[in-house]
Amino acid sequence: MRPEDAAKLPYRPCAGVVLTNAQGLVFAGQRSDTDKPAWQMPQGGIDDGEDEVEAAYRELLEETGVQRSDVRFIQKTAEWLTYDLPLEVIPNRWVRLELTALDDVIDLTHKDVEFSAWRWMAAQDLLHIIVPFKHDIYRSVFTEFSMV
């Protein structure tokens, strides 16, 4: 695909979720569509009429089964952040939520099967295992949220 073709694709803003537990560890999910290590945090597109926090709650539920009542809102990034994918840039707003329920509310098969496994990790450790094109954006989010 040529860059000019990618620029015409109908991308929409996305919401990312930094889900932490009471110890400050970050939820990381292994992508289900690859056998190679590809850990990431939940994220997805914002629907029409939806704000980024509502989208974050929806994506969290769809990808992990964790309900709004199981978390508390901590903060969101001050600005929209972008990262480069091959040939395109998609804006993201990141939201930090803290799991207030037990870990057993996490259900990777709730709706969208995005992850085949999950674990709690220190933010600094997650930076070492994510796909390279997400490294800078994760570092920016963790820095803004005072996690690294």
C-alpha positions, 0 to 999 in steps of 0.5 A, a space after each residue: 500500500 502506498 502512503 497516499 492510499 493509507 491516508 485515505 483509509 477511514 481511521 478513527 480516534 482510539 481510546 487506550 486503557 492503562 489498567 492498573 491494580 492496587 500495587 500499581 502493576 499494569 495489565 498486559 495482554 498477549 495478542 491472540 492473533 499471533 504466536 510471537 510475543 506481542 503484549 499490549 494494553 487494551 485499546 480500540 476505536 471511539 464510536 460516534 457520539 462516544 467520548 474517550 472515557 466511555 470508549 475506554 470503559 467499553 473497550 475494557 469490557 469487550 476485551 477483558 470482561 472487566 466492567 465499569 463497576 470493577 474499576 475506578 477512573 484515575 486520569 486521562 492523558 492531557 492531549 491526544 497522542 499518536 503513534 506510527 503504524 506502517 504508513 498511518 498515524 492514528 490518534 489515541 487518548 489514554 485513560 488510566 483505570 484501577 481494578 477495584 475488584 478481584 482478578 477473577 473478573 477478567 474474562 478474555 473471552 467476554 466478547 472480542 478475543 483480543 488476548 490469549 493470555 494476560 498478566 500484571 507487569 511493572 510499567 517499565 517491564 512492559 516497555 521491554 516486551 511490547 512491539 517496537 512501534 508502540 514503545 514511544 507511545 507507551 513510554 509517553 503515557 507511563 511518564 504522564 501518569 507518573 508510572 516510570 
